[in-house]
Amino acid sequence: MNPSLSGRKVAVFGLAKSGVAALRLLVQHGAKVTALDARSEDALGDVAKELHAKGVTLVTGATPPGLLTRQDLVVVSPGVPLSLPELEAARTSGVPVWGEIELAGRLLTGTRFLGITGTNGKSTTTALTGELYAKADLRTFVGGNLGRPLAEAAMSPGDWDALVVELSSFQLEGIHQLKPTGAAILNLTPDHLDRYANHAEYGAAKARIFMNQDAGSDFAVVNADDAAVMGLAASARAPVYGFSLTGRPVVDAPKLAGLAIARPGGFELEFAGESYTLTNRSLRGAHNAQNAMAAALLARLGGVAKDAVQAGLDSYPGLAHRLESVRVLDGVEWVNDSKATNVDSVLVALKAFAGDVWLIAGGKGKGAPYAPMVEAGQGKVKGVLTIGQDADALARAYANDAPVHACGTLAQAVAKAREVARAGDTVLLSPACASYDQFKNFEDRGDTFKRLVGAL
């Protein structure tokens, strides 16, 4: 349903990026908008100035009693829990409460919608799926929880042939009628347990991506190696397609309409008799094989030609700061994985390489033990170049397993790596730590690494 918003009283609760985008969309459609945020006007800065210029009523601090129950609609940013008493009161009074995704989706009906969720890999799979659709010369919007709010696409709905949207569990809580053409759940591991009572509740939020699909026009894509995901797939009414590293789904799955299976050097869509190669450095590692299979299913089942899928797999540039190949110099590859701000992320990175890795690690530690990454690097890591506050803790962890060079700064680590690395080696910045001891954020750290490497 495409809602009539002109003249309607709509409250936007939460003025982070998605909330502000929803507000702009509502103003475009002539709604009478009230914006609410816990922060002060001074803290909101330019956002507050924009709202006043648009004639929006701004309410900061606590929500006045009864304000939301007097609205025609409440639109909630994903960071705002839907369980808040004032939102419950609005629902009890009959006021619809939507997420930004629901609002935008109702104004984008009729356009192919590919929704992607899961605990890990969402951003890569979303960006890659967007690349595959773009290679088919389709005008493709890529966003949602990744980068651009969906409301931005709804500002110019005629501009898009396909919408490729990363969906968090928080965003999926706020949907009601959203109906993806293709819906994917990549994996499910415990997360956000500060918001959900238990893992099952978190999974139920993810499974909402399937709830409005139908058998006639839609399809679902799931990780056939993940028992929790296969359990969620039982609720899907649309045909379910799986992807697997082994070709042996973890549970008996008679509902699977087809399977993508990893093969040496690539994968095949066995139900279609099609094979694809994975030679792109940006898609190395088993986790990226899974992402690539999911993206290929979303593309082929969504009508993208086989040649366009292979072209997109070959050209995908990767996400910045995630196993990003910076350059190859004298046979040494330099890789920026600055977004690896915890040990688990480094484990994923190390799995992507066969060996001969010089690891640059350190920064503001998070208190997690480094033993798992030490173990994962045995036989692979030739040496560790430490930086930042947690350098000593990393040195102690690696004391009996790999040579450790105390470098202090990233510039010194790059210089030392240039000295010790030989042709065939990889220099991997995968810090396992936050960046705030020496950098503004992980992006600043990664950009600095790229500048230093580029200057070699």
MOKA-V872967 format. One record per run of one state. SS is the DSSP state (A for helix, B for strand, O for the rest). FROM is the first residue (numbers start at 0). LEN is the number of residues. Records with the same first field share a line. If there is no record, write none. Layout:
SS: FROM-LEN, FROM-LEN
This chain:
O: 0-8, 13-3, 28-3, 37-3, 44-1, 53-3, 60-7, 70-2, 76-8, 92-3, 106-5, 117-4, 135-4, 144-5, 154-2, 159-2, 166-2, 173-8, 185-13, 210-8, 223-3, 233-5, 244-11, 263-2, 269-4, 277-3, 283-2, 300-5, 315-8, 329-2, 336-6, 351-5, 362-1, 364-6, 376-4, 387-3, 398-4, 408-1, 420-5, 429-4, 434-7, 454-2
B: 8-5, 31-6, 56-4, 72-4, 95-4, 111-6, 139-5, 161-5, 181-4, 218-5, 238-6, 255-8, 265-4, 273-4, 323-6, 331-5, 356-6, 363-1, 380-7, 402-6, 425-4, 433-1
A: 16-12, 40-4, 45-8, 67-3, 84-8, 99-7, 121-14, 149-5, 156-3, 168-5, 198-12, 226-7, 280-3, 285-15, 305-10, 342-9, 370-6, 390-8, 409-11, 441-13
